[in-house]
């Protein structure tokens, strides 16, 4: 009845397997070492501004992206456990997945489950139409940062290049 159904099925399975690595999204200008921010709202703002300044997303989208990130954060904190926060949003008009990574040595309160301040922050902005990629990429980042030795190595970095080297090594890139 549907001779092409097996082909469609195979394509959809391959599409589900797509996950972006952090190293595919980060450039040195997207990595903030150290991050100076008084609170999570300023941290999110600074990371979004860094993405615009680096040319990772158009300046005309800054307010839309900031609003989406703030709206997501107000709905439920993106503070995770072990000093990690991953503020994220799916945004209409963003041409591709972009990310910023920031390190705060003193930590920023993010209303995490364990109440620990966030010291490693990853801001993820994804095109709205790539929702599945958004979810899978979030999971991949959380899995990477759930490893204590990875967090320790990232926190020991003094420069963006060092952070990218650690992440690349840990992702097997």
Secondary structure, DSSP 8 states (H G I E B T S, - for coil): --TTHHHHHHHHHHHHT----HHHH--GGGEEES---SSHHHHHHHHHHHHHHTTSS-GGGHHHHHHHHHHHHHHS--B-STTEE--EEEETT--S-EEEEEEEEEEE----TT---EEEEEEEEEEGGGHHHHHHHHHHHHHHHTSHHHHHHHHT--SHHHHHHHHHHHHT-
